[in-house]
């Protein structure tokens, strides 16, 4: 959440959200990483939805940056799932 607060305060640079998400994920224990990602993706997708429904220049840019984080998390979830043999469940 600290990351989102910084971005909402106007501290947004290209690629920042994805880098912050990568760092955040590096701190999550392996045993819970898959569940954490499954929780985090909908949270970020809801934030994107909010930003798109409240358009302005900052929100538009922020939504693009958040989408990059969602894309990264989905790829990471697929990688983890294929590595441990579990199937993705919607």
Buried (B, 14 or more C-beta within 10 A) or exposed (E): EEBBEBBBEEEBEEEBBBBBBEEBBEEBEEEEBBEBBBEBBEEBBEBBEEBEEEEEEBBEBBBBBBBBBBEBBEEBBEEBBEEEEEEEEE
